[in-house]
Amino acid sequence: MKPLYHPWIPVPVQESFERIMDETLGYPRAERECAIRLVSSEAMEKFYRHPWFSRWRWSRDAYWTSWKIWFNHAIVAATAVHSARRQALDEQRERISRLSKVLEEAVNLYAEIEDAEGAAPISLPSEFSLAFALMDAAGTNSGIVGDQSRAGYELYSQELLLPIRCADGRAYFIPSVAQMMLALSLSMEALAAQLADRKTIPWSYPQDQDIFESQKANDQRAYVRHFDRNMSDLSSEFGCSRAGEPGWRLPDSLLALQCKVALDLPELDGFVDRLRKHRLRAEDL
């Protein structure tokens, strides 16, 4: 039986809601519960009836597309789980910091071994100093690379590298293993320095910076930033911008109402002002 909707629920939202509630499509429970709140909450009447949305009526297709995009991202932003990714970020920062320290120690120890090579009666393997010898040791060892990779190295890569290996003259230069290790150490040191401050972390995606640049987890901050970023990514679908007002960017008061219902929050004093501070600026998206 088709659900009975409030008269102020847009038809495109009704259609999207029915798709999400279709059990055969396997939408997660959290998304279904959020969809129910966005459609059934009396508080949303003010939202759906707001004259701001008249800009989405510039064509029938735009009206349907805009509401469907909105409904989808209003739900996705509410049900996104960031805790595991935040923990993974902190753990990776710690690993890189440790690796930087280990590499620095390894570089120093490497230099000591090279300095003592003449005095110590030990013949060091060529892999210790020659980059190509070390490359061969890795590329031909099935315990390090897979059989397919080893075959590719032996059949093709070694032949391609042969002219470089056999080249002679002062103009030719290949860094030594020690020099490459030092380069890796310096690279890790620079990365560890970047990771020490969340504002200088080289984020994988802009969305990650939106959510994790703040030291503390904040569901409301994560919601509005996740929602705004996803809406801005589809800005061309709205095509109804007015002077200084992108068609995808909801006013602060409307987004605050949407966020409160989507996250099932109680009434909070100063909520609109709080969310305004959390939002990304339109020009930064």
C-alpha positions as CSV (number, residue, x, y, z in Angstrom):
1,M,0.0,0.0,0.0
2,K,1.3,3.5,-0.9
3,P,2.2,5.5,2.2
4,L,0.1,8.5,3.2
5,Y,2.2,11.6,3.0
6,H,1.8,15.0,4.5
7,P,0.6,17.4,1.7
8,W,3.8,19.4,1.9
9,I,6.1,16.5,1.0
10,P,7.4,17.0,-2.6
11,V,6.5,14.2,-5.0
12,P,10.2,13.5,-5.9
13,V,10.9,13.0,-2.2
14,Q,8.0,10.6,-1.9
15,E,9.3,8.6,-4.8
16,S,12.9,8.5,-3.3
17,F,11.5,7.5,0.0
18,E,9.6,4.6,-1.4
19,R,12.7,3.4,-3.1
20,I,14.7,3.5,0.1
21,M,11.9,1.7,2.0
22,D,11.7,-1.1,-0.6
23,E,13.2,-4.0,1.4
24,T,14.2,-5.8,-1.8
25,L,16.8,-3.1,-2.5
26,G,18.7,-3.7,0.8
27,Y,19.1,-0.1,2.1
28,P,20.7,-0.1,5.5
29,R,18.5,0.3,8.5
30,A,20.1,3.6,9.5
31,E,19.3,5.1,6.1
32,R,15.7,3.9,6.3
33,E,15.2,5.3,9.8
34,C,16.6,8.7,8.7
35,A,14.4,8.7,5.6
36,I,11.4,8.1,7.8
37,R,12.3,11.1,10.1
38,L,12.8,13.4,7.1
39,V,9.4,12.5,5.7
40,S,7.3,12.1,8.8
41,S,8.6,14.8,11.2
42,E,6.1,17.7,11.6
43,A,9.1,20.0,12.1
44,M,10.0,19.5,8.4
45,E,6.8,21.3,7.2
46,K,8.5,24.6,7.6
47,F,11.5,23.2,5.7
48,Y,9.5,21.8,2.7
49,R,7.2,24.8,2.4
50,H,10.0,27.4,2.6
51,P,10.0,29.8,-0.4
52,W,13.7,29.4,-0.9
53,F,13.0,26.1,-2.7
54,S,11.0,27.9,-5.4
55,R,14.4,28.3,-7.3
56,W,14.3,24.5,-7.9
57,R,11.2,24.9,-10.0
58,W,12.8,26.5,-13.0
59,S,12.0,23.3,-14.9
60,R,10.2,20.1,-14.2
61,D,13.4,18.1,-14.6
62,A,15.3,20.4,-12.3
63,Y,12.7,20.2,-9.7
64,W,12.7,16.4,-9.6
65,T,16.5,16.1,-9.8
66,S,17.2,18.7,-7.1
67,W,14.9,17.1,-4.6
68,K,16.2,13.7,-5.3
69,I,19.8,14.8,-4.9
70,W,18.9,16.6,-1.7
71,F,17.1,13.6,-0.1
72,N,19.9,11.2,-1.0
73,H,22.6,13.4,0.5
74,A,20.6,14.4,3.5
75,I,20.4,10.7,4.4
76,V,24.0,9.7,3.4
77,A,25.5,12.5,5.5
78,A,23.5,11.4,8.5
79,T,24.4,7.8,8.3
80,A,28.1,8.1,7.4
81,V,30.4,6.5,10.1
82,H,33.6,8.4,10.6
83,S,35.0,6.9,13.8
84,A,36.9,4.1,12.1
85,R,38.5,6.4,9.6
86,R,39.4,8.9,12.3
87,Q,41.1,6.1,14.3
88,A,42.9,4.9,11.2
89,L,44.2,8.5,10.6
90,D,45.6,8.7,14.1
91,E,47.2,5.2,13.9
92,Q,48.8,6.1,10.5
93,R,50.2,9.3,11.8
94,E,51.9,7.3,14.6
95,R,53.3,4.7,12.2
96,I,54.8,7.4,10.0
97,S,56.4,9.2,13.0
98,R,57.9,5.9,14.1
99,L,59.1,5.0,10.6
100,S,60.8,8.5,10.3
101,K,62.8,7.8,13.5
102,V,63.7,4.3,12.4
103,L,64.9,5.4,9.0
104,E,67.0,8.2,10.6
105,E,68.7,5.7,12.8
106,A,69.1,3.3,9.8
107,V,70.8,6.0,7.7
108,N,73.2,6.8,10.5
109,L,74.0,3.1,11.1
110,Y,74.4,2.7,7.3
111,A,77.0,5.5,7.2
112,E,78.9,4.0,10.1
113,I,79.1,0.6,8.3
114,E,80.4,2.3,5.1
115,D,83.0,4.3,7.1
116,A,84.2,1.1,8.8
117,E,84.3,-1.0,5.6
118,G,88.0,-0.4,5.0
119,A,89.0,-1.4,8.5
120,A,86.6,-4.3,9.1
121,P,87.6,-7.5,7.3
122,I,84.1,-8.2,6.0
123,S,83.1,-8.3,2.3
124,L,79.8,-6.6,2.0
125,P,77.3,-7.8,-0.7
126,S,76.9,-5.6,-3.8
127,E,73.3,-5.1,-2.9
128,F,74.5,-3.0,0.0
129,S,75.7,-0.2,-2.2
130,L,74.6,-0.7,-5.8
131,A,71.0,0.2,-6.6
132,F,70.8,-2.1,-9.6
133,A,72.1,-5.0,-7.6
134,L,69.5,-4.4,-4.9
135,M,66.8,-4.1,-7.6
136,D,67.9,-7.5,-9.0
137,A,67.8,-9.0,-5.6
138,A,64.2,-7.9,-5.1
139,G,62.9,-8.4,-8.6
140,T,64.2,-12.0,-8.9
141,N,63.2,-13.2,-5.5
142,S,59.9,-15.0,-5.5
143,G,59.8,-14.6,-1.8
144,I,59.5,-10.9,-2.2
145,V,57.6,-10.5,-5.5
146,G,55.0,-12.8,-7.0
147,D,55.8,-15.2,-9.8
148,Q,54.2,-13.0,-12.5
149,S,56.1,-9.9,-11.3
150,R,59.4,-11.9,-11.2
151,A,58.9,-13.2,-14.7
152,G,58.1,-9.7,-16.0
153,Y,61.3,-8.3,-14.4
154,E,63.5,-11.1,-15.7
155,L,62.1,-11.1,-19.2
156,Y,61.5,-7.4,-19.8
157,S,62.7,-5.0,-17.1
158,Q,66.3,-6.4,-16.9
159,E,66.7,-6.0,-20.6
160,L,65.4,-2.5,-20.6
161,L,67.7,-1.5,-17.8
162,L,70.8,-3.1,-19.3
163,P,72.0,-0.1,-21.4
164,I,71.8,2.1,-18.3
165,R,73.8,-0.4,-16.2
166,C,76.5,-0.8,-18.9
167,A,76.8,2.9,-19.6
168,D,80.2,4.4,-18.7
169,G,81.5,7.9,-18.2
170,R,81.3,10.7,-15.7
171,A,78.0,12.0,-17.1
172,Y,76.1,8.9,-15.9
173,F,75.1,8.8,-12.3
174,I,72.8,6.4,-10.4
175,P,72.3,7.2,-6.7
176,S,73.6,4.6,-4.3
177,V,71.5,2.5,-2.0
178,A,72.7,4.7,0.9
179,Q,71.7,7.9,-1.0
180,M,68.3,6.5,-1.8
181,M,67.8,5.4,1.8
182,L,68.7,9.0,2.9
183,A,66.2,10.4,0.4
184,L,63.5,8.1,1.8
185,S,64.4,9.2,5.4
186,L,64.2,12.9,4.5
187,S,60.9,12.3,2.7
188,M,59.4,10.6,5.8
189,E,60.8,13.3,8.1
190,A,59.1,15.9,6.0
191,L,55.8,13.9,6.0
192,A,56.0,13.4,9.7
193,A,56.4,17.1,10.2
194,Q,53.3,17.8,8.1
195,L,51.3,15.2,10.0
196,A,52.1,16.8,13.3
197,D,49.6,19.6,12.6
198,R,46.2,18.7,11.2
199,K,46.2,21.9,9.2
200,T,49.1,20.7,7.1
201,I,48.2,17.1,6.6
202,P,48.2,16.1,2.9
203,W,44.7,14.8,2.8
204,S,43.7,12.0,0.4
205,Y,40.5,13.8,-0.5
206,P,38.9,17.2,0.3
207,Q,36.1,15.3,2.1
208,D,38.6,13.9,4.5
209,Q,39.9,17.4,5.4
210,D,36.3,18.6,5.9
211,I,35.7,15.9,8.5
212,F,39.0,15.2,10.2
213,E,40.8,18.5,10.3
214,S,39.2,19.2,13.6
215,Q,40.9,17.4,16.5
216,K,37.6,16.3,18.1
217,A,34.8,14.4,16.5
218,N,31.6,16.4,16.1
219,D,28.5,14.8,14.5
220,Q,26.9,18.1,13.6
221,R,30.1,19.5,12.0
222,A,30.6,16.3,10.1
223,Y,27.0,16.3,8.9
224,V,26.9,19.8,7.4
225,R,30.4,19.5,5.9
226,H,29.6,16.1,4.4
227,F,26.3,17.3,3.0
228,D,27.6,20.6,1.6
229,R,30.6,18.9,-0.1
230,N,28.4,16.3,-1.8
231,M,25.8,18.9,-2.9
232,S,28.5,21.2,-4.3
233,D,30.0,18.3,-6.2
234,L,26.7,18.1,-8.1
235,S,26.2,21.9,-8.4
236,S,25.8,21.7,-12.2
237,E,22.6,19.6,-11.6
238,F,20.9,22.6,-9.9
239,G,21.6,25.4,-12.4
240,C,19.5,27.8,-10.5
241,S,22.0,30.0,-8.7
242,R,21.1,33.6,-7.9
243,A,23.5,36.5,-7.1
244,G,25.8,35.2,-4.4
245,E,23.5,32.2,-3.6
246,P,24.5,28.9,-5.3
247,G,21.4,26.7,-6.0
248,W,22.8,23.8,-4.1
249,R,23.7,25.7,-0.9
250,L,20.8,25.7,1.6
251,P,20.4,28.7,4.0
252,D,21.8,28.1,7.4
253,S,18.4,28.0,9.1
254,L,17.1,25.3,6.7
255,L,20.2,23.2,7.0
256,A,20.1,23.5,10.8
257,L,16.5,22.2,10.7
258,Q,17.4,19.4,8.3
259,C,20.4,18.4,10.4
260,K,18.4,18.3,13.7
261,V,15.8,16.0,12.1
262,A,18.2,13.8,10.2
263,L,20.4,13.2,13.3
264,D,17.4,13.0,15.6
265,L,18.6,15.8,17.9
266,P,16.7,17.6,20.6
267,E,16.1,21.3,20.6
268,L,19.4,23.1,21.1
269,D,19.9,26.8,21.8
270,G,21.9,28.7,19.2
271,F,22.0,25.7,16.9
272,V,21.8,27.8,13.7
273,D,24.7,29.9,14.7
274,R,26.7,26.9,15.7
275,L,26.2,25.2,12.4
276,R,27.0,28.4,10.5
277,K,30.5,28.3,12.1
278,H,30.9,24.6,11.1
279,R,30.0,25.0,7.5
280,L,32.5,25.4,4.7
281,R,32.4,28.6,2.7
282,A,30.9,28.3,-0.7
283,E,34.1,29.7,-2.3
284,D,36.1,26.9,-0.7
285,L,34.1,24.2,-2.4
